Amino acid sequence: MESTTTTTTTHTTSVSVNVNYATSPLGILRICEIILGLICWAIIASLPGLNWSSPYQFVMFVAVTSWILTVILFIIYIAALQASMCSGAPWAIIELIFNGSWALMYFIAACVSAAYAGSNSLLIAGTVFAWFTTLTYVVHTALAYKEYRGGSFGGGSVNT
């Protein structure tokens, strides 16, 4: 009589919710970027008869693309995936480059939007929100630089 032994190995990856990140300065800035970016592109996209061959294509590209990527990054941090699945990645550098790049892109988009807004109140409102979003990315870049240089933001560290 033959005896067969079967061994089953399971590997589970736990995903936890990092509430500390959402309440940290970095998390609050990320939430502000999401909200302000959404308002910015929603206002500009809602304009009836906007000539989409205009410079607003660039503004919309910046606003929508940065919003999508910022939401994805927020989900990564809130689900603590950077600590579990991507723990080897240099998150402080990723944050610095991500925020610095979008601060620059939003600055350019806000300048373009301001130059072409004219007297259209919706375009002016979209431009104002583009400037607010630029400011949040600039502040986030400064905090990311401090984090990169060794500072800490009480539970909001990208390395936790």
MOLINZI-V488517 format. One record per pair of residues at least 24 apart in sequence whose C-alpha atoms are under 6 Angstrom apart, sorted by sequence separation. I is the first residue (numbers start at 0). J is the second residue. D is the distance in Angstrom with one decimal. If there is no record, write none. Layout:
BEGIN
I_J_D, I_J_D
END
This chain:
BEGIN
36_62_6.0, 106_133_5.7, 105_133_5.3, 36_66_5.9, 102_133_5.3, 33_66_5.9, 102_136_4.8, 102_137_5.4, 98_136_5.5, 99_140_5.3, 98_140_5.1, 95_140_5.7, 95_143_5.1, 95_144_5.9, 58_108_4.9, 91_147_5.0, 17_77_4.9, 16_77_5.6, 17_78_6.0, 16_78_4.7, 17_79_5.7, 15_78_5.6, 14_78_6.0, 43_125_5.8, 42_125_5.6, 39_125_4.9, 39_128_5.1, 39_129_5.8, 35_132_5.6, 32_132_5.8, 23_155_4.8, 19_154_5.4, 20_155_4.4
END
